[in-house]
Amino acid sequence: MTSFRSVRLAQRPTGIPSPDTWAIESEELPALAPGEFAVGVKYISLDPAMRGWLDDRPSYLPPVELGAIMRAGSVGTVTESLNANFPVGAQVVGTFGVTEVAISDGSGVHIVSSDLAPLPAFLGVLGMTGMTAYFGLFELGKPRAGDVVVVSAAAGAVGSIVGQIAKINGCTVIGIAGGKEKCEYITNTLGFDYCIDYKEETGMRKQLGTALKTVGAQGVDVYFDNVGGEMLNANLAYLSFGARVVICGAISQYNDTEITPGPSNYMNLLVKRATMTGFLVFDYASQFSMAQRRIGAWIAQGKITAPETVVEGKIDAFPATLNRLFTGDNLGKLVLKIT
Ligand SMILES: NC(=O)c1ccc[n+]([C@@H]2O[C@H](COP(=O)([O-])OP(=O)(O)OC[C@H]3O[C@@H](n4cnc5c(N)ncnc54)[C@H](OP(=O)(O)O)[C@@H]3O)[C@@H](O)[C@H]2O)c1
């Protein structure tokens, strides 16, 4: 019998997950039932949403149960199979969890090919985060040429793609990111028009005012919010008439231990006849292959660069790697490569 290790939820965290949030356990691989196959997991996706899945509160997915293997998207190779649709050797993407080996019946699993793109891309730009950028921007942001698009967590997996797609569509793009290096990357490599380093002392509202003046804009037409808090509030203060605020996430609040007050500038939505709408990427699943083809073409044409931070390690590296999302220690899509 083969044994494998996985990361289970040992206790629900308060604030940032700590080592005792997790238990790393070894178990024997059971015999496969008809229709099942085993996947040797190679790349595990690290996502801010994981923090929310640890809390025992209603959300768009049920919380991870205490003692259960941590939920995660991953890519791997079929190592044993009693399912003709997923033969041994097939490369697959699915929600296999934080584990070295997963058993699946094929639900929600797709075959991918490393001939088309490196495997981590199926978790990033051609996977969940790329789809989030695409549908959040087009379906809710509705960008038009000449619009000013502001995106927060702009050097991250979602934000980096949002800004580049907005540029392809003729928008002026202002990114907000933490630190000089990230800001230089966003403007020099990704082609954003301006970057606000929110870690500088000047307040967000003042910095956004300067950014808008520098790019010659009157206000924000689309704000793609990955962060919440002060960034959301500052953008609400500068909305253009008919602006669209896209609520993608609020990472600045995911580890809060008390309820965070809402944005005080929200009445500007009324004044500017603007909208503020949340969305969930999975609602667009039926259109993913169309978006993957479009993004794939942009990558092939050199119009999109997809930054990735690939951390190599054993499954034990998961807890520390997850926390890098909350300290900003990633550029683009953060992935754990199981060695
Ligand atoms: N709605 C959906 O369907 C959906 C799907 C996927 C993701 N999301 C959301 O999209 C957002 C981005 O996710 P991602 O996977 O692309 O992650 P990411 O941007 O690659 O990584 C998270 C980034 O957030 C920034 N950050 C962390 N704590 C912060 C804080 N307190 N204040 C400001 N910035 C902070 C860090 O960048 P800096 O160094 O710049 O601080 C960090 O690199 C998240 O809010 C996530 O929940 C939503």
The ligand as a Gaussian input file, in Angstrom:
#p B3LYP/6-31G(d) Opt

LIG

0 1
 N      -14.739000      37.079000      -6.368000
 C      -14.100000      36.000000      -6.783000
 O      -14.654000      35.095000      -7.408000
 C      -12.631000      35.891000      -6.487000
 C      -11.855000      34.861000      -7.047000
 C      -10.471000      34.852000      -6.804000
 C       -9.900000      35.825000      -5.978000
 N      -10.702000      36.767000      -5.427000
 C      -10.148000      37.832000      -4.579000
 O       -9.213000      38.561000      -5.381000
 C       -8.242000      39.162000      -4.529000
 C       -6.843000      38.853000      -5.068000
 O       -6.626000      37.447000      -5.000000
 P       -5.314000      36.825000      -5.643000
 O       -5.484000      35.354000      -5.637000
 O       -5.014000      37.513000      -6.909000
 O       -4.217000      37.184000      -4.567000
 P       -2.910000      38.060000      -4.814000
 O       -3.338000      39.424000      -5.207000
 O       -1.992000      37.329000      -5.713000
 O       -2.234000      38.077000      -3.385000
 C       -2.760000      38.838000      -2.382000
 C       -2.122000      40.247000      -2.367000
 O       -2.917000      41.086000      -1.552000
 C       -2.123000      42.126000      -1.050000
 N       -2.464000      42.341000       0.366000
 C       -2.398000      41.450000       1.376000
 N       -2.805000      42.011000       2.534000
 C       -3.108000      43.301000       2.228000
 C       -3.554000      44.400000       3.002000
 N       -3.790000      44.299000       4.324000
 N       -3.752000      45.579000       2.376000
 C       -3.521000      45.708000       1.042000
 N       -3.083000      44.707000       0.260000
 C       -2.893000      43.511000       0.855000
 C       -0.670000      41.706000      -1.210000
 O       -0.082000      42.535000      -2.193000
 P        0.713000      43.893000      -1.780000
 O        2.139000      43.499000      -1.671000
 O        0.416000      44.788000      -2.924000
 O        0.155000      44.351000      -0.474000
 C       -0.756000      40.290000      -1.727000
 O        0.270000      39.995000      -2.662000
 C       -8.512000      38.627000      -3.130000
 O       -9.275000      39.570000      -2.411000
 C       -9.335000      37.383000      -3.388000
 O      -10.145000      37.030000      -2.293000
 C      -12.045000      36.817000      -5.660000

